């Protein structure tokens, strides 16, 4: 990604224009079966309630164009900071509402989650606002595991088979290699593969 493209991308993201465009476009796409949990409130633990939103999106390049794809956006009911700035910060997410996001695709009535990211933390890190990030209730990386488990369980309760993809599939589906810096490409891919192997191992246990 060249410098001008990156600047334009960040401008569109931080102004919320990306989220607005994605919200408008999702209405023209097939509705995912995962939308069965849209609007639900999940309990992470006794101190944290999480709101779920589900949106359709264009399938990533490795997926077939006719496949249904989407994104689960999660945000805190009680975020740990004032509600107005929290809502404004979430405008930088893909659909303007998420603090933590999980991408998925659907095939033969089953949902496969394949990427998870604390989008708000990533965007705040770019601005160097680590102290604000630490006040958010989903800032720990272990919350990714809680989120994946909670979404899979919630979908299964709706009679929808759900799972998390293998580490290799996660990297293949989540990363557009053409946008990576050639100098750091291998390091980035190795770090992502390691991340999803960690997630795979943690999901296989009863503890985060």
C-alpha positions in Angstrom: 0.0 0.0 0.0 1.6 3.3 -1.1 1.7 6.3 1.1 -1.1 8.2 -0.5 -3.4 5.1 -0.5 -2.6 4.6 3.2 -3.4 8.2 4.1 -6.7 8.0 2.2 -7.6 4.7 3.8 -6.9 6.1 7.3 -8.9 9.2 6.6 -11.9 7.2 5.4 -11.6 4.9 8.4 -11.2 7.6 11.1 -14.0 9.8 9.8 -16.5 6.8 9.8 -17.0 6.9 6.1 -15.9 3.3 5.7 -18.4 2.2 8.3 -21.2 4.2 6.5 -20.3 2.7 3.1 -20.2 -0.8 4.6 -23.6 -0.3 6.4 -25.2 0.8 3.1 -23.7 -2.0 1.0 -24.6 -4.8 3.5 -28.3 -4.2 2.8 -27.9 -5.3 -0.8 -26.2 -8.5 0.2 -27.7 -11.9 1.2 -28.7 -12.0 4.8 -26.4 -14.4 6.8 -28.0 -17.1 8.9 -25.7 -15.8 11.7 -28.1 -12.9 11.8 -30.1 -15.0 14.1 -28.0 -13.7 17.0 -28.0 -10.0 15.8 -28.9 -7.8 18.7 -28.4 -10.3 21.4 -26.7 -9.5 24.6 -24.2 -12.1 25.8 -22.7 -12.4 29.3 -18.9 -12.7 29.3 -18.8 -12.9 33.1 -20.6 -11.3 36.1 -19.0 -7.9 35.2 -19.3 -7.7 31.4 -22.3 -7.8 29.1 -21.6 -7.7 25.4 -23.9 -6.6 22.6 -23.8 -8.5 19.3 -24.3 -7.1 15.8 -24.1 -9.1 12.6 -23.6 -7.7 9.1 -23.2 -9.1 5.7 -20.1 -8.3 3.7 -18.5 -9.0 0.3 -16.6 -12.4 0.5 -12.8 -12.0 0.7 -10.9 -13.0 -2.4 -10.2 -16.7 -1.5 -13.9 -17.3 -1.0 -16.2 -18.0 -3.9 -18.2 -14.9 -5.0 -21.5 -16.7 -4.3 -20.6 -17.6 -0.8 -22.3 -15.6 2.1 -19.8 -13.8 4.3 -20.2 -11.4 7.2 -18.8 -9.9 10.3 -19.8 -10.2 14.0 -19.3 -6.9 15.8 -19.1 -7.0 19.6 -19.2 -4.0 22.0 -19.6 -3.5 25.7 -22.9 -2.6 27.3 -20.8 -0.9 30.0 -17.6 0.1 28.2 -15.6 1.6 31.1 -15.4 5.0 29.5 -18.1 7.6 28.7 -20.7 6.4 26.2 -20.4 9.2 23.7 -16.7 9.0 23.1 -17.1 5.2 23.1 -19.7 5.4 20.4 -17.5 7.8 18.4 -14.5 5.6 18.7 -16.5 2.6 17.4 -17.2 4.6 14.2 -13.7 3.6 13.1 -14.7 -0.1 13.0 -15.8 -1.8 9.8 -19.5 -1.2 10.5 -19.3 1.6 13.0 -20.3 -0.4 16.1 -17.7 -2.9 17.0 -15.0 -2.9 19.6 -14.0 -6.5 18.8 -14.8 -8.1 15.4 -15.0 -11.6 14.1 -15.2 -12.4 10.4 -17.1 -15.4 9.1 -18.4 -17.2 6.1 -21.3 -19.6 5.6 -21.4 -22.9 3.8 -24.2 -25.6 3.7 -25.9 -24.0 6.7 -22.8 -23.9 8.8 -20.9 -20.8 10.1 -17.1 -20.8 10.1 -15.4 -18.0 12.0 -12.0 -17.2 10.6 -10.6 -14.0 11.9 -10.8 -12.1 15.2 -9.4 -8.7 16.0 -9.9 -6.0 18.6 -10.4 -3.3 16.0 -10.7 -0.5 18.5 -7.5 -1.4 20.2 -5.7 -1.5 16.9 -7.0 1.9 15.8 -6.2 3.4 19.2 -2.7 2.0 19.1 -2.1 3.8 15.8 -2.8 7.0 17.6 -0.7 6.2 20.6 -3.6 6.3 23.1 -2.6 3.2 25.0 -3.9 4.6 28.3 -7.4 5.1 27.0 -7.3 1.6 25.5 -6.5 0.1 28.9 -9.8 1.5 30.3 -11.9 -0.5 27.8 -13.4 -3.8 29.0 -12.4 -5.8 26.0 -8.7 -4.7 25.8 -7.2 -8.0 26.9 -6.2 -10.4 24.1 -7.8 -13.3 26.0 -11.1 -11.6 25.4 -10.8 -12.8 21.8 -11.1 -16.4 23.1 -14.1 -15.5 25.3 -15.7 -13.8 22.2 -15.2 -16.7 19.8 -16.5 -19.2 22.4 -19.5 -17.0 23.2 -20.5 -16.6 19.5 -20.1 -20.3 18.7 -22.2 -21.2 21.7 -24.8 -18.6 20.9 -25.1 -19.8 17.3 -25.3 -23.5 18.4 -28.2 -22.6 20.7 -30.0 -21.3 17.6 -29.4 -24.7 15.9 -26.6 -23.4 13.7 -23.4 -25.4 13.4 -20.5 -23.1 14.1 -16.7 -23.6 14.3 -13.4 -21.7 14.1 -11.2 -22.2 11.0 -7.7 -23.7 11.1 -4.8 -21.3 11.6 -3.7 -21.7 7.9 -7.2 -21.0 6.7 -7.5 -18.0 9.0 -4.4 -16.4 7.5 -5.4 -17.2 4.0 -8.9 -15.7 4.3 -8.0 -12.8 6.5 -5.0 -11.4 4.8 -4.7 -9.6 1.5 -1.0 -10.1 0.8 -0.9 -7.4 -1.8 -1.5 -4.8 0.9 1.4 -6.0 3.0 4.8 -4.3 3.1 7.1 -6.6 1.1 9.9 -6.0 3.7 7.8 -7.2 6.6 5.5 -9.6 4.8 7.0 -12.9 6.0 7.2 -11.6 9.6 3.6 -10.4 9.5 2.3 -13.8 8.1 4.4 -15.7 10.7 3.0 -13.6 13.6 -0.6 -14.1 12.4 -0.1 -17.8 12.0 1.3 -18.0 15.5 -1.7 -16.0 16.8 -4.2 -18.3 15.3 -2.3 -21.4 16.4 -2.5 -20.0 20.0 -6.2 -19.4 19.5 -6.7 -22.9 18.2 -4.9 -24.4 21.2 -6.8 -22.2 23.7 -10.2 -23.1 22.1 -9.3 -26.8 22.5 -9.0 -26.3 26.3 -11.5 -25.2 29.0 -9.4 -22.2 29.8 -8.5 -19.0 27.9 
